[in-house]
Amino acid sequence: NSWQGSYIGTETLRLVEFTAFVERPGEQDVCKQQHRFVHIDPTPTPDSPLEVVDVRQIYDKFPERGGGLRDLYDQGPSHAFFLVKFWADLSFPLPEEEPGGTGGAFYGVSSRYEGSRALTLSCTSKVCSFGKQVVEKLETAEPPHWEDGHFVFQLQRSPLCEYLINFIRKLRTLPEKPMMDSVLENFTILQVLRDQETQELLLCVAFVFEVSASERGAQHHIYRLGRD
Ligand code: MYR
């Protein structure tokens, strides 16, 4: 099948770039000051099929019913379901932070998609702790523009929710990677992209996390979700 490339997407919508970052205040040169926690870059990857993970293995990491992962997968289409394992890079210097504040830093997430149809793209993010939703964020992408034979959809510099900012900051205070990883075992995010008008599901991406060994930087691995 043509959609079974080594990328997150279908013939209708493909994830091209995804970055969660923090920017430290007080400097002009934004690029230099940006630290990326996680990043999926737009470099084309060889078209080898992705490994498949059985969706039932991760049911308990997300709400199952009432619009949870199991319900969503039951409704399909199953080829629009993906799993991303991120090794997040949490090794970044921050200025002194007063308790409860962010020291003026900006925490954000930007993403970019390519699609074959002009539509209004909506994105729902569910942040989950021990399989229970703790935050839900609903956003609409900028109206698409036409570029190189595709419609391009962007969600740029969406501010990370308070919950995630605090979560990242607390995680950083843990002394060792294994402790961080065991906290992250119970932390997941589910993103669902839909055509806002028809509510057709275009893409569903489940995110799971570990921290990267500091010298390696952020990394990720992409899987398709299947169920036989
Ligand atoms: C929100 O704004 O809080 C919901 C949307 C979250 C999008 C995904 C962000 C990925 C965050 C990675 C943080 C790394 C934690 C170890």
Residues whose N, C-alpha, C, O or C-beta is under 5 A from the ligand:
A	BS01	MYR	A20 F37 V38 A88 V109 S125 K137 P159 L160 C161 L164 F209
